[in-house]
Amino acid sequence: MKRSNVIHLFAGLVVVSAMLVLAFHALAAGIEASSDGLRAAETAQQSDTPQAQEDILAATNCRYGVGYVPGLPHSLNWIPTLDAGWYVNFGASGGGPGVRSAAFAPIIRVRQEQVNGVRTDNFIATPPMVFSYRNEQGALVNGLGRLVSSNPGGFWIIGNEVDVNNYVQDNTMPQVYARAYHDIYQYIKRIDPTAKVAIAGLSMMTPGRLQYLSIVWDTYRSVYGETMPVDVWNMHLYILEERNPADPNQYGDGKIALGTDPALAKLTSGGVADSCPALGAADIPANDPRPDVHCRAEHDSVRIFREQVYAMRNWMKERGQQNKPLIISEFGLLYPYVLDDNGQYFLKDEHGQPFAPARVTKYLQDTIAFLETAKDPNLGYPADGNRLVQQWLWYSIVTGPETSGGSSNLISWDTFQNMPGGDPAALTMMGQAYQQAANASENWTNLVGGVAQNVVTLAQGNNQSKALLTATFRNSGTLSVVAPIKVTFYRDQALTQEIGSAVYDPNARGAVAGCTWDGRNSKQVSVLWSNLSVGTHNYWAKIDTLNAVTETQETDNVTTRGTVTVKPYGTFIPLANRQ
C-alpha cells in the first residue's frame, strides 16, 4: 500500500502500536455480578468463557497464542482457524466476545503515578483492586475483585512492559513495580488462593532488562523479607536498539529500561552497515562485528532470539526458579512494510532491505522451530520435559499495516473485515506458516482430577441438609478438549456409590485448554447432594466417566477427597460462671 504522509513511528519504543491505545478503553469492561448462594456458584461456572459471535469450537494448541487488538473484534473468529490455544487483548477483561476454542490470559495494567511530570511512589492498577466501581460514564463495572472471584483457578499477568517509558506501556520504575506486584498478587490470592500469577513481560531480555528484573527481585526481598512469589515467569522477546552510543539520553527504538544503567543498553547502529553482520552472512556470533549493537538488520536474528531465552532461563535458575514455567507473551517483527509516496519502502534495515512477508515468515518458522525443540535438563522446566519455554504468543493476529507489528499480521488487513469469520482465505503468508506449525506440533490430551472442595453446612428443621459439591480438573496436555466431559461424584473411594453426575459442555463453557502444568486454568463442575444427616460425609469425583476423551493416561482422573460437614441447626453452648 501507498502512504500519503510518512510519519515517524519510532520516536519511542517500536513495540507500541497506535492501535493498542484501544486496549485502555476496554479495561473497564466487565461482567455483571451474579447472585449469591448456590445459584452464584453455578453461574460462575457458566461464565468463564463467553462465546464469539461466529466462533467454531475447535481443538487448538495451547502452546500457540496470538495478540488481539480490541478494536477489531471480527478478528477473534480466526483464532480457531489458526489453531491458537490462547490469546491476550492487553487488558484484564474480555473487552467483547470471547473465544470458546482458546483461553483468555488477562493482563492487569500497572502504571506509576506522575504528578506534573514527576514520579511518585504510588501506582495505579487497572482494573482497580475493588469488586466494582463507577467508570467515567457513571456505569457500575467490575473491578479486579469481581473478575478474580468469577474465574476460580484463573491465570493473571501483572503488568505489560513496565520497563518502557511511554504513554501506552506501563512505564513504572522497578522499585515501584515490586510494590505493585506484591499488592496485586496478595489481593488476587486472598480472593482465590488457587489463582496463578505471572510477572509482567519486559520488552526484551537484554542485559539492561535483566538488571530491571534483578532490581524488582531484590527490592521485593528487601521490603517484604521474603522471596518474590511468581507462579509463572513471563517475557517479551524483541530485538531492538536501546540508545545512541554518543548520548545515553538519546534513545533507540527500544529505549533504555527504566531505572537501569545506560552502559548496559544495546547501541544503535546509526544506520552504518559496518556495525552489523554482513548481508547474507550466517547468523552466528563470529559474524557479528558489534555484539554491543542491535542493528535493525538483526531485528530477525534467530541467534539473538535464542540468546535472550537462555539469558532468561539462566537468570531464573540463579534465583531458584528453574522449576517454574516460562512463557513468551509477545514476540514477532515490528517494523512495518509500507511504501511511501515515491513507491519506496520507507523503513529498511542497514542493508537497504525491507521487512517483507517472506522475511517475516522465515523468522516465524525458525523461532517456532527453536521453541518447539529447545530443551535443557540444567535450565528447562522439568514438568514439561525440560523445555525452555512452555507457551508463546505472536504479535499480532492483525493490526494496521502502518502500525508497529503490521508486517507480522497473521490475517490480511485488506480483506479480513469483509470476509466470513474464520475464512482461511484471509490468512497471510505468516498466518499459513503459523497454522502449519501449530498443526505439526506434537499434541496430546490428558485430563487430571484436581481438588474436591470441602463444604460446611447447617442441618435444617428435619435435621438434614444439602450441599453443592464442586470438583476441579485440568488438561495437562497441549491439545484442547472440545467434547462434552461427564464427571461423576461418589460417596466412596472405590467409586461404587454414585451421588450424581454433571457434564462440562465445551460448546457452552469453552474448550478445556491444555498447558496447565502449574495448575492454572482449571475447570469446575458441581452437583447437589441432598438428604445429608448431621456429621461428616466424604466424596470423590471421577473425570470423564464415559471415557469419551482419548488420553495419554487414564489413572489420574480422580479428584482428591472432599468432605461435607453438616452441623446441627442449633448448637447448645453451656454458660459457665467464672469464680
C-alpha positions in Angstrom: 0.0 0.0 0.0 1.0 3.6 -0.5 1.2 6.2 2.2 0.2 9.8 1.7 2.1 11.0 4.7 5.1 9.2 6.2 5.1 9.6 9.9 7.9 9.0 12.4 6.8 5.8 14.1 9.8 5.1 16.2 10.5 8.1 18.4 9.9 5.7 21.3 9.6 2.0 21.7 8.7 0.4 18.4 6.6 -2.1 20.2 3.9 0.5 20.7 1.2 0.3 18.2 -1.2 3.1 18.0 -4.0 0.5 17.8 -3.1 -0.7 21.3 -4.4 2.5 22.8 -7.8 0.9 22.3 -6.9 -1.6 24.9 -7.1 1.0 27.6 -10.7 1.7 26.7 -11.6 -1.9 27.1 -10.1 -2.3 30.5 -13.1 -1.2 32.4 -15.4 -3.7 30.7 -16.6 -6.5 32.9 -19.2 -9.0 33.7 -22.3 -8.1 35.8 -22.2 -9.6 39.3 -24.1 -12.8 39.8 -26.4 -13.5 42.7 -25.3 -15.1 45.9 -25.7 -18.6 47.2 -25.8 -21.9 45.3 -27.0 -20.1 42.2 -23.9 -17.8 42.2 -21.6 -20.8 42.3 -23.5 -22.4 39.3 -23.4 -19.1 37.4 -19.7 -18.6 37.9 -19.1 -22.0 36.3 -21.0 -21.0 33.2 -19.5 -17.6 32.6 -15.8 -18.2 32.3 -15.6 -18.3 28.5 -18.1 -16.2 26.6 -18.7 -17.2 23.0 -17.6 -15.3 20.0 -20.3 -14.4 17.5 -19.1 -16.6 14.7 -16.6 -18.8 16.6 -16.4 -22.5 15.6 -15.4 -24.7 18.5 -12.2 -26.4 17.5 -9.4 -28.3 19.2 -6.4 -25.9 19.5 -2.8 -26.0 20.5 -2.2 -24.3 23.9 1.4 -23.6 23.2 0.4 -21.2 20.4 -1.0 -17.8 21.3 -1.9 -14.6 19.4 -2.3 -10.9 20.4 -5.6 -9.4 19.7 -6.4 -5.7 19.3 -9.8 -5.0 21.0 -10.9 -2.5 18.3 -11.0 -5.4 15.8 -13.4 -7.9 17.3 -14.1 -9.6 14.0 -10.5 -10.9 14.0 -11.3 -13.1 17.0 -13.0 -15.6 14.7 -9.7 -16.5 13.1 -8.2 -17.8 16.4 -9.5 -21.4 16.0 -8.6 -21.2 12.3 -5.0 -20.6 13.3 -5.2 -23.4 15.9 -4.2 -20.8 18.6 -5.0 -22.0 22.1 -4.6 -18.7 24.0 -4.8 -15.0 23.4 -4.4 -11.6 25.1 -6.0 -8.3 24.5 -3.7 -6.3 26.7 -6.4 -5.9 29.4 -7.9 -7.8 32.2 -11.4 -8.4 30.9 -12.6 -9.8 27.6 -13.4 -6.4 26.1 -16.0 -8.0 23.9 -17.0 -11.5 22.9 -14.7 -14.3 23.9 -13.5 -17.4 22.1 -14.7 -20.9 23.0 -11.6 -22.5 21.4 -8.9 -20.6 23.2 -8.0 -19.5 26.8 -8.0 -15.8 27.5 -5.0 -14.5 29.5 -5.9 -11.3 31.4 -3.3 -8.6 31.9 -3.7 -6.3 34.9 -2.2 -3.0 33.8 0.1 -1.2 36.2 1.3 2.4 35.9 3.4 4.5 38.2 1.7 7.7 39.2 3.1 11.0 37.9 2.1 14.4 39.2 3.1 17.3 36.9 5.6 15.1 35.2 7.2 14.0 38.5 7.0 10.3 39.5 5.6 9.5 42.9 5.9 6.2 44.9 2.3 5.3 44.1 0.9 3.1 41.3 -2.4 2.8 39.5 -3.8 -0.7 38.8 -6.4 -1.2 36.0 -8.9 -2.6 36.8 -8.6 -1.3 40.4 -8.4 -3.6 43.4 -12.1 -3.4 44.3 -15.1 -5.6 43.5 -16.9 -2.9 41.5 -16.6 0.8 40.7 -18.2 3.6 38.6 -16.4 4.4 35.4 -16.1 7.9 33.9 -19.6 7.5 32.4 -21.1 6.6 35.7 -21.7 3.0 34.9 -21.1 0.3 37.5 -18.4 -2.1 36.2 -16.4 -4.9 37.6 -13.2 -4.3 39.5 -10.4 -6.8 39.8 -12.1 -8.5 42.8 -15.2 -9.4 40.8 -13.1 -10.7 37.9 -11.0 -12.9 40.1 -13.9 -14.3 42.1 -15.8 -15.2 38.9 -12.8 -17.0 37.4 -11.6 -19.5 40.1 -8.2 -21.0 39.3 -7.6 -18.4 36.7 -4.3 -17.1 35.3 -3.3 -13.4 35.7 -0.4 -11.4 34.3 0.5 -8.3 36.4 1.7 -5.5 34.1 2.8 -5.2 30.5 6.2 -3.9 29.5 6.6 -2.0 32.8 10.2 -1.3 31.8 9.2 1.0 28.9 8.9 4.8 29.4 6.0 5.8 27.1 2.3 6.5 27.3 1.0 3.2 26.1 3.1 0.8 28.0 3.2 0.5 31.8 6.0 2.9 32.5 7.0 2.0 36.1 10.3 2.1 37.9 11.4 -1.3 39.1 11.2 -0.4 42.8 7.6 0.7 42.4 6.7 -2.3 40.3 8.0 -4.6 43.1 5.4 -3.0 45.5 2.7 -3.1 42.8 3.3 -6.7 42.2 3.2 -7.5 45.9 -0.1 -5.7 46.5 -1.9 -7.1 43.4 -0.5 -10.6 43.9 -1.7 -10.6 47.5 -5.1 -9.2 46.6 -5.7 -11.9 44.0 -4.5 -14.7 46.3 -6.8 -13.5 49.2 -9.8 -13.9 46.9 -8.7 -17.0 45.1 -5.8 -19.0 46.6 -5.9 -21.3 43.6 -5.2 -18.5 41.1 -1.8 -18.5 39.2 0.0 -15.2 38.8 2.7 -14.2 36.2 5.1 -11.3 36.3 5.0 -8.6 33.6 6.6 -9.4 30.3 9.5 -6.9 29.8 10.0 -5.8 26.2 13.1 -8.0 25.7 15.8 -9.7 27.7 18.9 -7.6 27.1 21.4 -7.0 30.0 19.6 -3.8 30.9 16.2 -5.5 31.0 17.7 -8.3 33.2 19.0 -5.6 35.5 15.5 -4.2 35.8 14.2 -7.6 36.7 17.0 -8.0 39.3 16.1 -4.7 40.9 12.5 -5.9 41.2 13.6 -9.2 42.7 16.0 -7.6 45.2 13.5 -4.8 46.1 10.8 -7.3 46.9 13.0 -9.3 49.3 14.3 -6.1 50.9 10.9 -4.6 51.5 8.9 -7.7 52.4 11.6 -10.0 53.8 10.7 -12.9 51.6 11.3 -14.3 48.1 9.1 -12.8 45.4 6.3 -15.3 44.8 5.9 -15.9 41.0 3.8 -18.8 39.7 4.7 -18.2 36.0 7.6 -16.3 34.6 7.0 -14.2 31.6 8.9 -12.3 29.0 8.5 -10.5 25.6 11.1 -11.1 23.0 12.0 -8.3 20.6 15.4 -7.4 19.2 15.7 -3.6 19.4 18.4 -1.0 19.8 18.2 0.9 23.1 20.3 4.0 23.0 22.6 6.2 20.9 26.3 5.5 21.6 27.2 9.1 21.8 24.3 10.2 24.1 22.7 7.9 26.7 19.7 10.3 26.8 19.0 9.7 23.1 17.0 6.5 22.9 16.9 3.9 20.2 13.8 2.2 19.0 13.6 0.1 22.2 14.5 2.7 24.8 16.7 2.2 27.9 14.9 0.1 30.6 13.7 2.4 33.4 16.0 2.7 36.4 18.9 0.8 34.8 22.5 1.6 33.9 22.6 3.1 30.4 26.0 1.5 29.9 24.2 -1.9 29.7 22.0 -0.8 26.8 22.3 -2.1 23.3 23.5 0.6 21.0 22.1 1.9 17.7 24.0 1.4 14.5 23.4 4.9 13.3 22.5 3.3 10.0 26.0 2.1 9.4 26.1 -1.4 7.9 29.7 -2.0 9.1 28.3 -2.4 12.7 26.0 -5.2 11.5 26.5 -8.7 10.2 27.1 -8.8 6.5 24.1 -9.2 4.2 23.5 -13.0 3.8 26.1 -14.0 6.4 25.3 -17.0 8.6 23.6 -15.9 11.8 26.4 -16.9 14.2 28.3 -15.0 16.8 31.5 -15.0 14.8 29.8 -12.9 12.1 28.6 -10.2 14.4 31.2 -7.4 14.4 29.5 -5.4 17.2 27.7 -7.5 19.8 27.1 -4.3 21.8 24.9 -3.1 18.9 21.4 -4.2 17.9 21.1 -3.4 14.3 17.7 -3.2 12.6 19.2 -5.8 10.3 19.3 -8.1 13.4 15.6 -7.5 14.2 15.0 -11.0 12.9 18.1 -12.7 14.3 17.2 -16.2 15.5 20.6 -16.3 17.2 19.8 -13.3 19.4 16.3 -14.7 20.0 17.8 -17.9 21.3 20.3 -15.9 23.4 17.6 -14.0 25.1 15.7 -17.2 26.0 18.8 -18.7 27.5 19.6 -15.5 29.3 16.1 -15.5 31.0 16.4 -19.2 31.9 19.8 -18.7 33.4 18.5 -15.7 35.4 15.7 -17.8 36.7 18.0 -20.7 37.7 20.3 -18.4 39.6 17.4 -17.4 41.8 16.0 -20.9 42.3 13.2 -20.6 39.8 14.0 -23.3 37.3 11.0 -25.4 38.3 8.6 -22.7 37.1 7.0 -22.4 33.7 8.3 -19.7 31.3 6.0 -18.1 28.7 6.7 -15.6 25.9 3.6 -13.4 25.9 4.7 -11.4 22.9 7.1 -11.7 20.0 7.3 -11.0 16.3 8.7 -8.4 13.9 7.6 -4.9 14.5 9.0 -2.7 11.6 6.2 -2.0 9.1 6.3 -3.0 5.4 4.8 0.1 3.9 5.5 2.2 0.7 6.0 5.9 0.7 4.7 8.4 -1.9 7.7 7.5 -4.1 7.0 3.8 -4.1 9.9 3.1 -1.8 9.7 1.2 1.5 10.1 3.9 4.0 11.7 1.7 6.6 14.6 -0.5 5.7 17.5 -2.1 7.6 21.1 -1.0 7.3 21.5 -3.1 4.2 18.5 -1.4 2.5 16.3 -4.5 3.0 12.6 -4.1 4.0 10.7 -6.4 6.3 8.8 -8.2 3.6 6.4 -11.1 4.2 8.9 -13.8 3.1 11.4 -12.4 5.7 8.9 -12.3 8.5 7.6 -15.8 7.6 11.1 -17.3 7.8 11.6 -15.6 11.2 8.3 -17.1 12.4 9.2 -20.5 11.2 12.8 -20.5 12.6 11.9 -19.1 16.0 9.0 -21.6 16.4 11.2 -24.5 15.4 13.5 -23.4 18.2 10.7 -23.0 20.8 9.3 -26.4 19.8 12.6 -28.3 20.3 14.7 -26.3 22.8 15.3 -28.5 25.9 17.9 -28.4 28.6 17.9 -30.5 31.8 20.1 -27.9 33.5 17.8 -25.0 32.7 14.4 -26.2 31.4 11.1 -26.8 33.2 11.1 -30.4 34.4 7.3 -30.8 34.4 7.4 -30.1 30.6 10.2 -32.4 29.6 12.9 -29.8 30.4 11.6 -27.4 27.6 12.9 -23.9 28.0 9.6 -22.2 27.0 6.1 -23.6 27.7 4.0 -21.2 25.7 4.5 -18.4 23.2 2.4 -15.7 21.6 2.8 -14.0 18.2 2.0 -10.3 17.8 -0.3 -9.8 16.1 -3.2 -11.6 14.7 -3.9 -8.4 12.8 -3.2 -4.7 13.2 -3.0 -1.7 10.9 -0.2 -2.1 8.3 1.3 1.2 9.2 1.5 0.5 12.8 4.1 -1.4 14.8 3.7 -5.2 14.1 1.7 -4.7 10.9 4.3 -6.6 8.9 3.6 -9.6 11.1 -0.1 -9.8 10.6 -1.4 -13.4 10.5 -4.6 -12.4 8.7 -4.8 -9.9 5.9 -5.7 -6.3 6.9 -7.1 -5.6 3.5 -9.5 -8.5 3.3 -10.5 -10.0 6.7 -13.1 -7.4 7.6 -15.2 -8.2 4.6 -14.8 -12.0 4.8 -16.8 -14.6 6.8 -15.3 -15.1 10.2 -12.6 -17.7 10.3 -12.2 -18.0 6.5 -8.8 -19.5 5.9 -8.5 -17.4 2.7 -7.7 -14.4 4.9 -4.5 -15.9 6.2 -1.3 -14.2 5.2 1.9 -16.0 4.3 2.8 -15.7 8.0 -0.7 -17.0 9.1 -0.3 -20.0 6.9 3.1 -20.8 8.4 1.8 -20.3 11.9 -1.2 -22.6 11.3 1.1 -25.3 9.8 3.4 -25.1 12.8 0.6 -25.4 15.3 -0.8 -28.4 13.4 2.6 -30.1 13.1 3.3 -29.7 16.8 3.3 -32.8 19.0 -0.1 -32.7 20.6 -1.8 -34.8 23.3 -4.6 -34.7 25.8 -4.6 -35.7 29.5 -7.4 -34.9 31.9 -6.3 -34.7 35.5 -8.6 -34.7 38.5 -7.9 -31.8 40.9 -9.4 -30.8 44.2 -12.8 -31.7 45.5 -13.8 -28.8 47.7 -14.7 -29.1 51.4 -18.2 -27.8 52.4 -19.7 -26.9 55.8 -23.5 -26.6 56.0 -26.2 -26.4 58.7 -28.9 -29.0 59.1 -32.5 -27.8 58.6 -35.6 -28.4 60.7 -35.7 -32.1 59.6 -32.1 -32.5 60.8 -30.9 -32.9 57.3 -29.1 -30.7 54.8 -27.9 -30.4 51.2 -24.6 -29.3 49.8 -23.2 -28.2 46.4 -20.3 -30.5 45.6 -17.6 -29.0 43.4 -14.7 -30.8 41.7 -11.9 -29.2 39.7 -10.0 -30.8 36.8 -7.5 -29.7 34.2 -5.9 -30.8 31.0 -2.1 -31.4 31.3 -1.7 -32.0 27.6 -1.4 -29.5 24.7 -4.5 -30.2 22.6 -7.7 -28.8 24.0 -10.8 -30.9 24.7 -13.9 -29.9 22.8 -16.1 -33.0 23.5 -18.5 -33.0 26.5 -17.0 -34.4 29.6 -19.1 -36.3 32.1 -18.0 -36.1 35.8 -19.5 -38.5 38.3 -19.4 -37.9 42.1 -19.2 -40.9 44.5 -19.5 -41.3 48.3 -16.8 -43.9 48.4 -13.2 -44.1 47.2 -13.9 -47.3 45.3 -16.3 -45.3 43.1 -19.2 -47.7 43.6 -21.8 -45.5 45.4 -22.8 -42.8 43.0 -24.1 -39.4 44.2 -24.8 -37.8 40.9 -23.2 -36.6 37.7 -22.6 -33.3 35.8 -21.4 -32.6 32.3 -18.8 -30.0 31.3 -20.0 -28.8 27.9 -17.3 -27.0 25.9 -20.0 -25.7 23.5 -21.3 -23.6 26.3 -18.3 -23.0 28.5 -15.3 -23.2 26.2 -12.7 -25.8 25.3 -10.7 -27.4 28.1 -7.3 -25.9 27.2 -4.0 -27.6 28.0 -0.7 -26.3 29.2 -1.8 -26.4 32.9 1.3 -27.9 34.3 1.3 -25.3 37.1 -2.4 -25.9 37.8 -3.8 -22.9 36.1 -6.9 -22.6 34.1 -8.6 -25.5 35.9 -12.3 -26.1 35.2 -15.1 -26.9 37.7 -18.3 -28.9 37.8 -20.9 -29.2 40.6 -23.7 -31.4 41.7 -26.2 -31.1 44.5 -26.1 -33.7 47.3 -29.3 -33.9 49.3 -30.6 -35.6 52.4 -27.4 -35.3 54.3 -27.5 -36.1 58.0 -25.6 -34.4 60.7 -21.9 -35.4 60.6 -19.1 -35.7 58.1 -19.5 -37.1 54.6 -16.7 -37.9 52.2 -16.9 -37.8 48.4 -14.7 -38.2 45.3 -15.3 -37.3 41.6 -14.1 -39.1 38.5 -13.4 -37.1 35.4 -14.6 -38.4 32.0 -16.6 -41.3 33.4 -17.6 -42.4 29.9 -14.0 -42.5 28.7 -15.1 -40.3 25.8 -11.7 -38.4 25.7 -8.6 -40.1 24.3 -5.9 -39.5 26.9 -2.2 -40.4 27.3 -3.0 -41.6 30.9 -6.3 -42.8 32.4 -5.1 -43.3 36.0 -5.1 -39.7 37.2 -8.7 -38.8 36.5 -10.0 -39.0 40.1 -10.0 -35.9 42.4 -8.8 -35.6 45.9 -11.2 -36.5 48.7 -13.8 -33.8 49.5 -15.8 -33.5 52.7 -19.2 -32.2 53.7 -19.6 -31.3 57.3 -23.3 -31.0 58.4 -23.7 -29.2 61.7 -26.8 -29.2 63.8 -29.2 -26.4 63.2 -28.8 -25.1 66.7 -25.8 -25.7 68.9 -26.2 -25.5 72.8 -23.2 -23.8 74.4 -23.2 -24.1 78.2 -22.5 -21.0 80.2 -20.0 -21.4 83.0 -19.6 -18.7 85.7 -16.0 -17.7 86.5 -15.2 -18.0 90.1 
